[in-house]
Amino acid sequence: MSNIKRRHFIKLVAIAMQLLASASVAIAKSLKEGIQVKSPPTYPIDPNLATTLERTIVPHAGISGLTPKELSKLSDYAKNGYGKWSFGPGLIAEIRDDLMPINFKGTDTRKALKLIHFFTITDIHITDKESPSQFIYLQQSDLTGEHVTSIYSPVMPYTTHVLDAAVQTINGIHQNNKMDFGLSLGDTCNSTQFNEVRWYIDVLDGGFITPSSGAHAGSTTIDYQKPYKAAGLDKSIPWYQVIGNHDHFWLGSFPVNEYLRQSYVSDSVVALGDAFKNINNLYKPDFYMGVLDGSTSEAKIVGAGPVGNFKEPPKVTPDPARRSLTKQEWMSEFFNTSSSPAGHGFNLVNAKDGFACYSFIPKSDLPLKVIVLDDTQNNDDGSEDIHGHGFLDQARYDWLKRELAAGQAAGQLMIIAAHIPIAVEPEGSEVEWWLSPLNAVSLSGLITELHHYPNFLVWLSGHRHFNTVKAFISPDPVHAPEKGFWQVETSSLRDFPQQFRTFEIYLNSDYSISIHTLNVDPSVRQGTPAAKSRDYAVAAQQIVKTKGVYQNPSSLPDATIRSMPLGSYNAVLRKKLSADMITRLQKEYVFS
């Protein structure tokens, strides 16, 4: 062994021993503080389930007193009225005939046959709030006008609890109206961490959750830190996973280089620069980014501020469970599960090569195919911008075209499930299609391609934390209206309105399709961490006023997108089918 190799080997051994020692200390401390408890508590939900057809959550208006940079002042919420809300009347499910033939007179839906029922959840952003590798200070400072709640939000300590409540709500719906499958549309975790992904999968599996890391401060006294037993998704419901940008980029924004990778398992809070002002500032060690103190009931921000204000770097208890996962490692975690299917879709591809696209047939007796598409950027694409754009390399785009063509030839109805939506923001914006020669297809080119497949029903996505529905009307609405398709976004379970969606697809008696999609608020029982999260999510919306909720018609991208004053939107989305598809369905489904 050469001297260089020997020194490198010795260094690796030393690092490994240090991580093992840190792990031993953390485990010993966990046991001492009662992390492993024989009878962990559970958090049952309110059994009175309701969709937004029956009632809506209405934040109280006229609240003032705090600015977005004061979002962390939780002690001032109550005295200013933040977090107050009431149940209001339900929202209608708007019947949408945008894709139907011109002069369409309506259809008799009384004899409609239900083909399938499923749910979508997305953007859970399971967050290790005690991780030293975050970006909290930038939201809190005067440096940026962004004030995005994905950087800091008072709901960060409660992300696992909200998911647990949503899962129980889905189970309750399933008892009365069987769910055939579920789709999780990406951003399972906040920043690629192993423990974040494990918490996410373990909640869906009904496992034991220890929602803290490092020193496990407050694990016996603070509500959001206490270990608990998740309910788990009903084992009869298979669920499938889509990858999001937060699942393989640091905070969903940048490839994890060696500097960032080390920051995850460090004993010091990471120091970074004002990347909002200039992306090239990211690695300038100007500010310590801070962590949340799990020993405080309000999860106070500590260790944040200009580097010059600190005599030494602010410290944390390191934890090897915070390690950053590669894309391949993230996919592989879904094979360590007690729910079905093992791999949650990634069993249908070679997870080791990082190709996260696959398709599946949810019901063997139904001609319907779900195409799960990874439309996030590549880690090695060379972009120096925020990595939140929609993107397809040539291999993924060719695969998508093959899947669509095969589905059309086989007489299958088709759904695309992807993390990033299309054509809902100005082209080239941080959450829209990437304007780069590295993109295998332009946005207009992609839409043109999708219009070639009349069996394609709907593009499902998350990413923006909105509940927007958009119609992509056929380029020939007179002679070929069946070439149109829908896009339905599902909002985040983290930010207000903290909702998931249900979908029921019906075959109408005229052999058109109706897609019934409803927003659902997770049912929460008062006094639980999930209930507190709802109050905080409402408060954050009252302070920051994200544009996805308080839209007005003049600001909407096009006429097919509706305003959503409460952030929710229900609809019945109709679509005409091709003559060939109607002929096939007439042989299999006969109306009396």
Secondary structure by P-SEA (a helix, b strand, c coil): ccaaaaaaaaaaaaaaaaaaaaaaaaaaaaaaacccccbbbbbbccccccccccbbbbcccccccccccccccccccccccccbbbbccccccccccccccccccccccccccccccbbbbcccccccccccccccccccccccccccccccccccccaaaaaaaaaaaaaaaaaccccccccccccccccccaaaaaaaaaaaaccccccccccccccccccccbbbbbbcccccbbbbbbbccccccccccccccaaaaaaaaccccbbbccccccccccccccccccccccccccccccccccccccccccccccccccccccaaaaaaaaaccccccccccccccccccccccccccccccccbbbbbbcccccccccccccccbbbbcaaaaaaaaaaaaaaaaabbbbbbbbccccccccccccccccccccccccaaaaaaaaaccccccbbbbcccccbbbbbbccccccccccccbbbbbbbbccccccbbbbbbbbbccccbbbbbbbbbccccccccaaaaaaaaaaaaaaacccccccccccccccccbbbbcccbbbbbbbbbbcaaaaaaaaaccccc
